[in-house]
């Protein structure tokens, strides 16, 4: 496995941001973290990238423990936070050169890598412009180019299309798809259409827990009663109930009188067997004319809402989580600064 996350937990005082999350990531796929605002997506990503510490659990990136071997693990990761970490007063080329130096890319390879990522993210035409003068879409591309410097195996993107216009969203989605050909990509989003459009595998997070992990197609057939049949017939309600109840694949059904004097039934059944043919012959044998019949399957949106129901109480927690993350990062920087001052004093 390229990434292995085991029993990851993060607490801020009495609030549990993520609660015992475990999953693994294979090479060469695009993974999506899907969940409501405040569900724990960003916290999970911040821990995976080594930005903040976990309360408990482990994260291994390409075999390296992010907590015990952070330098080796981070070399395998390119990270784009929700707000791109760009220096506004630098030109695009200056910023990418700076990123290459920070990531310790060999001097002999820096120029080639910078040209390559600019071409890949389609920002070559703005390489001499100040970042502060670029549109939000271009700034996002510059942040993505920074993440690609060093040729990391894993690209982690936190809400990569937030705040972009429809045209920019389409462009970034296409760019992410192209990245999936050379890298393993993990992105977070609360937008269903975005995740289903670009991801090979989806992990749904709710209240800090991983509640589902499957392909988009697998998730849509995950829930009981994944297929639904709407049928209108003429005949007796009791007889229709007996017919539906005798079909093995039917999970449950509801029969009501309709406005035309007939019957309307909503039937839920499993995905392994289509009951329409059998139901047609049984109704015909009982002289019950079918006025209409329509099949519907649960959409990804239906599955998402069912898995993340009752989530309203945690939506306000995202701001608290972000404040705690920033506070933790600031404290860490302050401690490092104090250590450096003490070392400098010792040298003098």
C-alpha positions as CSV (number, residue, x, y, z in Angstrom):
1,X,0.0,0.0,0.0
2,X,1.2,3.5,-0.8
3,X,-0.5,5.0,2.3
4,X,-1.8,3.2,5.4
5,X,-3.8,5.1,8.0
6,X,-4.6,3.2,11.2
7,X,-7.0,4.2,14.0
8,X,-6.3,7.9,13.5
9,X,-7.8,10.1,16.2
10,X,-7.5,13.9,16.8
11,X,-9.1,15.6,19.8
12,X,-9.2,19.3,20.7
13,X,-10.1,19.4,24.3
14,X,-13.5,17.7,24.6
15,X,-14.2,17.8,20.9
16,X,-13.2,14.8,18.8
17,X,-12.4,16.0,15.2
18,X,-11.6,12.5,13.9
19,X,-12.4,9.3,15.6
20,X,-10.5,6.1,14.8
21,X,-10.2,6.5,11.0
22,X,-8.5,3.7,9.2
23,X,-8.0,3.3,5.4
24,X,-5.4,2.4,2.8
25,X,-4.5,4.0,-0.6
26,X,-3.1,2.2,-3.6
27,X,-0.9,3.6,-6.3
28,X,-2.2,5.2,-9.5
29,X,-5.7,6.1,-8.4
30,X,-7.7,9.3,-7.6
31,X,-9.3,9.1,-4.1
32,X,-11.9,11.5,-2.8
33,X,-12.7,12.5,0.8
34,X,-16.4,13.4,0.8
35,X,-18.3,14.8,3.7
36,X,-20.2,17.8,5.1
37,X,-18.3,20.9,6.3
38,X,-16.7,20.1,9.7
39,X,-16.8,16.3,9.2
40,X,-13.0,16.0,9.6
41,X,-11.7,16.0,6.1
42,X,-9.2,18.8,6.5
43,X,-8.0,17.6,9.9
44,X,-7.3,14.2,8.4
45,X,-5.3,15.7,5.5
46,X,-3.4,18.0,7.9
47,X,-2.3,15.0,9.9
48,X,-1.4,12.9,6.8
49,X,0.8,15.7,5.6
50,X,2.5,16.2,8.9
51,X,1.1,19.7,9.4
52,X,-0.4,18.8,12.8
53,X,0.1,15.9,15.2
54,X,-2.5,13.2,15.9
55,X,-3.8,12.4,19.4
56,X,-3.3,8.7,18.5
57,X,-3.0,6.4,15.6
58,X,-0.5,6.1,12.8
59,X,0.1,7.2,9.2
60,X,2.6,5.5,6.9
61,X,3.5,7.1,3.5
62,X,5.4,4.7,1.2
63,X,6.5,2.8,4.3
64,X,7.7,5.9,6.2
65,X,5.9,6.9,9.5
66,X,4.9,10.5,9.2
67,X,5.5,11.1,12.9
68,X,8.8,9.2,13.3
69,X,10.3,9.8,9.9
70,X,8.6,13.1,8.8
71,X,11.3,14.3,6.4
72,X,11.3,11.0,4.4
73,X,7.5,10.8,4.4
74,X,7.0,14.4,3.3
75,X,9.3,13.9,0.3
76,X,6.6,11.5,-1.0
77,X,3.8,14.1,-0.7
78,X,2.8,17.2,-2.6
79,X,0.2,19.2,-0.7
80,X,-2.2,22.0,-1.8
81,X,-4.2,23.4,1.2
82,X,-7.5,25.0,0.7
83,X,-5.8,28.4,0.6
84,X,-2.8,28.1,-1.8
85,X,0.5,29.0,0.2
86,X,1.8,31.5,-2.4
87,X,3.9,34.6,-1.9
88,X,1.9,37.4,-3.5
89,X,4.9,39.6,-4.3
90,X,6.9,37.0,-6.1
91,X,6.6,36.2,-9.8
92,X,5.3,32.7,-10.6
93,X,8.8,31.5,-11.7
94,X,10.5,33.0,-8.5
95,X,8.0,31.3,-6.3
96,X,8.4,27.9,-8.0
97,X,12.2,28.3,-7.8
98,X,11.9,29.0,-4.1
99,X,9.7,25.9,-3.7
100,X,12.3,23.8,-5.5
101,X,15.0,25.1,-3.1
102,X,12.9,24.4,0.0
103,X,12.1,20.9,-1.3
104,X,15.9,20.3,-1.8
105,X,15.6,19.6,-5.5
106,X,19.0,19.2,-7.1
107,X,20.3,22.4,-8.7
108,X,20.9,20.7,-12.0
109,X,17.2,19.5,-12.1
110,X,15.4,22.7,-10.8
111,X,15.0,24.4,-14.1
112,X,13.7,21.4,-15.9
113,X,11.3,20.5,-13.1
114,X,9.9,24.1,-13.0
115,X,9.4,24.2,-16.7
116,X,7.7,20.8,-16.6
117,X,5.2,21.6,-13.8
118,X,4.4,25.0,-15.4
119,X,3.6,23.2,-18.7
120,X,1.6,20.5,-16.8
121,X,-0.5,23.1,-15.0
122,X,-0.6,25.5,-18.0
123,X,0.9,28.5,-16.3
124,X,4.0,29.0,-18.6
125,X,2.4,32.1,-20.1
126,X,2.2,33.9,-16.7
127,X,5.6,32.8,-15.3
128,X,6.9,36.4,-15.3
129,X,3.8,37.9,-13.6
130,X,3.4,38.8,-9.9
131,X,1.2,36.2,-8.2
132,X,-0.9,39.0,-6.6
133,X,-2.0,40.1,-10.1
134,X,-3.3,36.6,-11.1
135,X,-6.9,35.4,-11.1
136,X,-7.9,33.0,-8.4
137,X,-7.9,30.2,-10.9
138,X,-4.3,30.9,-11.9
139,X,-3.3,31.2,-8.2
140,X,-4.8,27.7,-7.7
141,X,-2.7,26.4,-10.6
142,X,0.4,28.0,-9.2
143,X,-0.3,26.3,-5.8
144,X,-0.8,23.0,-7.6
145,X,2.5,23.5,-9.6
146,X,4.2,24.0,-6.2
147,X,2.8,20.7,-5.0
148,X,4.2,18.9,-8.0
149,X,7.7,20.2,-7.5
150,X,10.0,17.3,-6.4
151,X,7.9,14.7,-8.3
152,X,6.0,13.4,-5.3
153,X,4.2,10.1,-5.6
154,X,1.2,11.4,-3.7
155,X,-0.7,14.7,-4.4
156,X,-3.1,15.8,-1.6
157,X,-5.6,18.5,-2.5
158,X,-7.9,20.2,0.1
159,X,-11.0,21.6,-1.6
160,X,-9.1,22.3,-4.8
161,X,-12.0,24.1,-6.6
162,X,-13.4,26.2,-3.8
163,X,-14.2,29.8,-4.8
164,X,-13.6,29.1,-8.6
165,X,-16.0,30.0,-11.3
166,X,-17.6,27.2,-13.4
167,X,-15.1,27.4,-16.2
168,X,-12.1,27.3,-13.8
169,X,-13.7,24.4,-11.9
170,X,-13.9,22.4,-15.2
171,X,-10.3,23.2,-16.0
172,X,-9.0,22.2,-12.5
173,X,-11.0,18.9,-12.7
174,X,-9.4,18.1,-16.0
175,X,-6.0,18.9,-14.6
176,X,-6.6,16.6,-11.6
177,X,-7.7,13.8,-14.0
178,X,-4.4,14.2,-15.9
179,X,-2.4,14.1,-12.7
180,X,-4.0,10.8,-11.9
181,X,-2.0,9.3,-14.8
182,X,1.4,9.8,-13.1
183,X,0.5,10.3,-9.4
184,X,-1.8,9.0,-6.7
185,X,-4.2,11.9,-6.0
186,X,-6.2,12.4,-2.8
187,X,-8.7,15.3,-2.7
188,X,-11.3,16.5,-0.3
189,X,-14.6,18.1,-1.1
190,X,-18.2,18.5,0.1
191,X,-19.4,18.8,-3.5
192,X,-20.8,15.5,-4.8
193,X,-20.5,16.3,-8.5
194,X,-16.9,17.1,-8.1
195,X,-15.9,13.9,-6.4
196,X,-18.0,11.7,-8.7
197,X,-16.6,13.4,-11.8
198,X,-12.9,12.8,-11.0
199,X,-12.5,10.1,-8.4
200,X,-11.9,6.3,-8.8
201,X,-12.6,5.7,-5.1
202,X,-14.7,7.7,-2.6
203,X,-14.4,7.7,1.2
204,X,-17.3,9.4,3.0
205,X,-16.5,10.9,6.4
206,X,-19.2,11.9,8.9
207,X,-18.8,13.2,12.4
208,X,-15.1,12.3,12.2
209,X,-15.7,8.7,11.2
210,X,-15.2,6.9,8.0
211,X,-18.7,5.6,7.2
212,X,-18.2,4.3,3.7
213,X,-15.3,3.5,1.3
214,X,-16.0,2.2,-2.3
215,X,-16.1,3.2,-5.9
216,X,-18.8,5.6,-7.0
217,X,-20.7,2.8,-8.6
218,X,-20.3,0.6,-5.5
219,X,-21.6,3.3,-3.2
220,X,-24.7,3.8,-5.2
221,X,-25.6,0.1,-4.7
222,X,-24.3,-0.1,-1.1
223,X,-27.5,0.7,0.7
224,X,-30.3,-1.7,1.3
225,X,-33.1,-1.1,-1.3
226,X,-30.7,0.4,-3.7
227,X,-33.2,0.0,-6.5
228,X,-36.7,1.4,-6.5
229,X,-39.6,0.5,-8.7
230,X,-42.7,2.8,-9.1
231,X,-45.7,0.9,-10.6
232,X,-49.3,1.8,-11.2
233,X,-51.8,-1.1,-11.8
234,X,-55.6,-1.8,-11.8
235,X,-56.8,-4.4,-9.4
236,X,-57.3,-5.3,-5.8
237,X,-54.8,-4.0,-3.2
238,X,-54.6,-7.3,-1.2
239,X,-53.9,-9.3,-4.4
240,X,-51.1,-6.9,-5.4
241,X,-49.6,-7.1,-1.9
242,X,-49.6,-10.9,-2.1
243,X,-47.8,-10.8,-5.5
244,X,-45.2,-8.4,-4.3
245,X,-44.7,-10.3,-1.0
246,X,-44.1,-13.5,-2.9
247,X,-41.2,-12.2,-5.0
248,X,-38.0,-13.2,-3.2
249,X,-35.9,-10.2,-4.2
250,X,-38.4,-7.6,-2.9
251,X,-37.2,-6.0,0.4
252,X,-40.2,-3.9,1.1
253,X,-43.1,-2.2,-0.6
254,X,-45.9,0.4,0.0
255,X,-49.2,0.4,-1.8
256,X,-51.5,3.4,-2.1
257,X,-54.7,4.2,-4.0
258,X,-54.0,6.6,-6.9
259,X,-56.2,9.4,-8.3
260,X,-57.3,7.4,-11.3
261,X,-58.9,4.7,-9.2
262,X,-56.1,2.3,-9.5
263,X,-53.1,1.4,-7.2
264,X,-49.7,2.9,-7.0
265,X,-46.9,0.8,-5.4
266,X,-43.3,1.8,-4.4
267,X,-41.2,-1.3,-4.3
268,X,-37.6,-1.6,-3.0
269,X,-35.5,-4.6,-4.1
270,X,-31.9,-5.8,-4.2
271,X,-29.4,-5.1,-6.9
272,X,-28.7,-8.7,-7.7
273,X,-32.0,-9.4,-9.5
274,X,-34.3,-7.2,-11.7
275,X,-37.9,-8.1,-10.7
276,X,-39.6,-6.3,-13.6
277,X,-40.0,-9.3,-15.9
278,X,-41.2,-11.6,-13.2
279,X,-43.6,-9.0,-11.8
280,X,-45.0,-8.3,-15.3
281,X,-45.9,-12.0,-15.9
282,X,-47.4,-12.4,-12.4
283,X,-49.6,-9.3,-12.9
284,X,-50.7,-10.5,-16.3
285,X,-51.6,-13.9,-15.0
286,X,-53.8,-12.2,-12.3
287,X,-55.5,-9.9,-14.9
288,X,-54.0,-6.8,-13.4
289,X,-53.3,-4.3,-16.2
290,X,-50.0,-2.3,-15.7
291,X,-50.7,1.4,-16.4
292,X,-47.0,2.5,-15.8
293,X,-43.8,1.1,-14.5
294,X,-40.5,3.0,-13.8
295,X,-37.2,2.0,-12.3
296,X,-35.0,4.3,-10.3
297,X,-31.7,3.7,-8.5
298,X,-30.2,5.6,-5.6
299,X,-27.9,8.3,-6.7
300,X,-24.6,9.1,-5.0
301,X,-26.5,12.1,-3.4
302,X,-29.0,9.8,-1.9
303,X,-26.3,7.6,-0.4
304,X,-24.4,10.6,0.9
305,X,-27.4,12.1,2.6
306,X,-28.3,8.7,4.2
307,X,-24.8,8.1,5.5
308,X,-24.3,11.6,6.8
309,X,-27.8,12.3,8.2
310,X,-28.0,14.2,11.5
311,X,-24.8,16.0,10.8
312,X,-26.0,19.5,11.3
313,X,-24.7,19.6,14.9
314,X,-21.1,19.4,13.8
315,X,-21.1,21.9,10.9
316,X,-20.2,24.8,13.2
317,X,-17.2,22.9,14.5
318,X,-15.1,23.5,11.4
319,X,-14.2,27.0,12.5
320,X,-13.1,25.7,15.9
321,X,-11.0,23.0,14.3
322,X,-9.3,25.4,12.0
323,X,-8.6,27.8,14.9
324,X,-7.1,24.9,16.9
325,X,-5.0,23.8,14.0
326,X,-3.6,27.3,13.4
327,X,-3.0,27.7,17.2
328,X,-1.2,24.3,17.3
329,X,1.0,25.3,14.3
330,X,1.7,28.7,15.8
331,X,2.7,27.1,19.1
332,X,5.0,24.7,17.3
333,X,6.7,27.6,15.4
334,X,7.1,29.5,18.6
335,X,8.8,26.5,20.3
336,X,11.1,26.0,17.3
337,X,12.0,29.7,17.5
338,X,12.8,29.5,21.2
339,X,15.0,26.5,20.6
340,X,16.9,28.3,17.8
341,X,17.4,31.3,20.1
342,X,18.7,29.1,22.8
343,X,21.1,27.4,20.4
344,X,22.3,30.7,19.1
345,X,22.9,32.0,22.6
346,X,24.9,28.9,23.4
347,X,27.1,29.4,20.4
348,X,27.8,33.0,21.4
